[in-house]
Amino acid sequence: MSDETTPATTPDPGAAAPTPRRLAGKTRKRKSVPPILPGVEEAEDTVRDGVGETA
């Protein structure tokens, strides 16, 4: 039983780490997408002006 618990614990934490990480990434991207969309429009105008002057 002890042997089975040791190997079973190793994959448990390993699989749990990628699971929460993927969830956090999806939640962060989803939240950033809506606020970035409107900000991108304004940023494009500013970037275009800046790019034109830099070019």
C-alpha distances in whole Angstrom, upper triangle without the diagonal:
4,5,5,6,9,10,11,12,15,16,16,19,21,21,22,25,27,27,29,31,32,33,35,37,38,39,41,42,43,45,47,48,50,52,52,54,57,57,57,60,62,60,62,65,64,63,66,68,67,66,70,71,68,70
4,5,5,6,9,10,11,13,15,15,17,19,20,21,23,26,26,28,29,31,32,34,36,37,38,40,41,43,44,46,47,50,51,51,53,56,56,56,59,61,59,60,64,63,61,64,67,65,64,68,69,67,68
4,5,5,7,9,10,11,14,15,17,18,19,21,22,25,25,27,29,30,31,33,35,36,37,39,41,42,43,45,46,49,50,50,52,55,55,55,58,60,58,59,63,62,60,63,66,64,63,67,68,65,66
4,6,6,6,9,10,12,12,15,16,17,18,21,22,23,25,27,28,29,31,33,34,35,37,38,39,41,43,44,47,48,48,50,53,53,53,56,58,56,57,61,60,59,61,64,62,62,65,66,64,65
4,6,5,6,9,10,10,12,14,15,16,18,21,21,23,25,26,27,29,31,32,33,35,36,38,39,41,42,45,46,46,48,51,51,51,54,56,54,55,59,58,57,60,62,60,60,64,65,62,63
4,5,5,7,9,10,11,13,15,16,17,20,21,22,24,26,27,28,30,31,33,34,36,37,39,40,42,44,45,45,48,51,50,50,53,55,53,54,58,57,55,58,61,59,58,62,63,60,61
4,5,5,7,9,11,11,13,15,16,18,19,21,22,24,25,27,28,30,31,33,34,36,37,39,40,43,44,44,46,49,49,48,52,53,51,53,56,56,54,56,59,57,56,60,61,59,60
4,6,6,6,9,10,11,12,15,16,17,19,21,22,23,25,27,28,29,31,32,34,35,37,38,41,42,42,44,47,47,47,50,52,50,51,55,54,53,55,58,56,56,59,61,58,59
4,6,5,7,9,10,11,13,15,16,17,19,21,22,23,25,26,27,29,31,32,33,35,37,39,40,40,43,45,45,45,49,50,48,50,53,52,51,54,56,54,54,58,59,56,58
4,5,6,6,9,10,11,13,15,17,17,19,21,22,24,25,27,28,30,31,33,34,35,38,39,39,41,44,44,44,47,48,46,48,51,51,49,52,54,52,52,55,56,54,55
4,6,5,6,8,10,11,12,15,16,17,19,20,22,23,25,26,27,29,31,32,33,36,37,37,39,42,42,42,45,47,45,46,49,49,47,50,53,51,50,54,55,53,53
4,5,5,6,9,11,11,13,15,16,17,19,20,22,23,25,26,27,29,31,32,34,36,36,38,41,41,41,44,46,44,45,49,48,47,50,52,51,50,54,55,53,54
4,6,5,6,9,10,11,12,14,16,17,18,20,21,23,24,26,27,28,30,33,34,34,36,39,38,39,42,43,42,43,47,46,44,47,50,48,48,51,52,50,51
4,5,5,7,9,11,11,13,15,16,17,19,21,22,23,25,27,28,29,32,33,33,35,38,37,37,41,42,40,41,45,44,43,45,48,46,46,49,50,48,49
4,6,6,6,9,10,11,13,15,16,17,19,20,22,23,25,26,27,30,31,31,33,36,36,36,39,41,39,40,44,44,42,45,47,46,45,49,50,48,49
4,6,5,7,9,10,11,13,14,16,17,18,20,21,23,24,26,28,30,30,32,35,35,35,38,40,38,40,43,43,41,44,47,45,45,48,50,48,49
4,5,6,6,9,10,11,12,15,16,17,18,20,22,23,24,27,28,28,30,33,32,33,36,37,35,37,41,40,38,41,44,42,42,45,47,44,46
4,6,5,6,9,10,10,12,14,15,16,18,20,21,22,25,26,26,28,31,31,30,34,35,33,35,38,38,36,39,42,40,40,43,45,42,43
4,5,5,6,9,10,11,12,14,16,17,19,20,21,24,25,26,27,30,30,30,34,35,34,35,39,38,37,40,42,41,41,44,46,44,45
4,5,5,6,9,10,10,12,14,15,16,18,20,22,23,24,26,29,28,29,32,33,32,34,37,37,35,38,41,39,39,43,44,43,44
4,5,5,6,9,10,11,12,14,15,16,18,21,22,22,24,27,26,26,30,31,29,31,34,34,33,35,38,36,36,40,41,39,40
4,5,5,6,9,10,11,12,14,15,16,19,21,20,22,25,25,25,28,30,28,30,33,33,32,34,37,36,35,39,41,39,40
4,5,5,6,9,10,11,12,14,15,18,19,20,21,24,24,25,28,29,28,30,33,33,32,35,37,36,36,40,41,40,41
4,6,5,6,9,10,11,12,14,16,17,18,20,23,22,23,26,27,26,28,31,31,30,33,35,34,34,38,39,37,39
4,5,5,6,8,10,10,12,15,16,16,18,21,20,20,24,25,24,25,29,28,27,30,32,31,31,35,36,34,36
4,5,5,6,9,10,10,13,15,15,17,20,20,20,23,25,24,25,28,29,27,30,33,32,32,35,37,35,36
4,6,5,6,9,10,12,13,14,16,18,19,19,22,24,23,25,28,28,28,30,33,32,32,35,37,36,37
4,5,5,6,9,11,11,12,14,17,16,17,20,21,20,22,25,25,24,27,30,29,29,32,34,33,34
4,5,5,6,9,10,10,12,15,15,15,18,20,18,20,23,23,22,25,28,27,27,30,32,31,32
4,6,5,7,9,10,11,14,15,15,18,20,19,21,24,24,24,26,29,29,29,32,34,33,34
4,6,6,7,9,11,13,13,14,17,18,18,20,23,23,23,26,28,28,28,31,33,32,34
4,6,6,6,8,11,10,11,14,15,15,17,20,20,19,22,24,24,24,27,29,28,30
4,6,5,6,9,10,10,13,15,14,16,19,19,19,21,24,24,24,27,29,28,29
4,6,5,7,9,10,12,14,14,16,18,19,20,22,24,24,25,28,29,29,31
4,6,6,6,9,11,12,12,14,16,17,18,20,22,22,23,26,27,27,29
4,6,5,6,9,10,9,11,14,14,15,17,19,19,20,23,24,24,26
4,5,5,7,9,10,11,13,15,15,16,19,20,20,22,25,25,26
4,5,6,7,9,10,12,13,14,16,18,19,20,22,24,24,26
4,5,5,6,8,10,11,12,14,16,16,17,20,21,22,23
4,5,5,6,9,10,10,12,14,14,15,17,19,20,21
4,5,5,7,9,10,11,13,14,15,17,19,20,21
4,5,5,6,9,10,11,13,14,16,17,18,20
4,5,5,6,8,10,10,12,14,15,16,17
4,5,5,6,8,10,10,12,14,15,16
4,6,5,6,9,10,11,13,14,15
4,5,5,6,8,10,11,12,14
4,5,5,6,8,10,10,12
4,5,5,6,9,10,10
4,6,5,6,9,10
4,5,5,6,8
4,5,5,6
4,5,5
4,6
4
